Amino acid sequence: MCSDYRVVNEFIKLSRYPLPLIDDLVIGFESAMWFMSVDMPSGFWAVLMTERAKLVSAFICPFGHFQWIRMPFGLKNAPLIYQAVINNCLWGFVRLPPEEEALVDRDVLEFLKLDGLDADRARV
């Protein structure tokens, strides 16, 4: 199912949550001995919708009226909300001392799982 939220997005107030700047991320890599890349296959769908958001993102098709339970792609604030969820989940793992960096892979995956976010363990 693909919903076009262009009209809805015109009425949604843009959240104020900063997305990371690539320059800031690259500077952080200079002193790191290790870094971790995590594939999040469920992406936005891992984020539960609020009751109000369910109403705003509802859609009608030939099979009836439906509401999203999980955050769909296309909503204006979806990337900002997803970034906030990831930041809240992993805040303790950012820029660790070198002696702790190599020990966190399993911990990161467990913290993601506790917050309902699923990472592709084969691609970590």
Stockholm file with secondary structure:
# STOCKHOLM 1.0

chainA/1-124         MCSDYRVVNEFIKLSRYPLPLIDDLVIGFESAMWFMSVDMPSGFWAVLMTERAKLVSAFICPFGHFQWIRMPFGLKNAPLIYQAVINNCLWGFVRLPPEEEALVDRDVLEFLKLDGLDADRARV
#=GR chainA/1-124 SS CCCCCHHHHHHSCCCCCCCCCHHHHHHHHHTCSCCCCCCCTTGGGGSBCCHHHHHHTCEEETTEEECCSBCCTTCTTHHHHHHHHHHHHHGGGTTCCHHHHTTCHHHHHHHHHHTTCCCCGGGC
#=GC SS_cons         CCCCCHHHHHHSCCCCCCCCCHHHHHHHHHTCSCCCCCCCTTGGGGSBCCHHHHHHTCEEETTEEECCSBCCTTCTTHHHHHHHHHHHHHGGGTTCCHHHHTTCHHHHHHHHHHTTCCCCGGGC
//
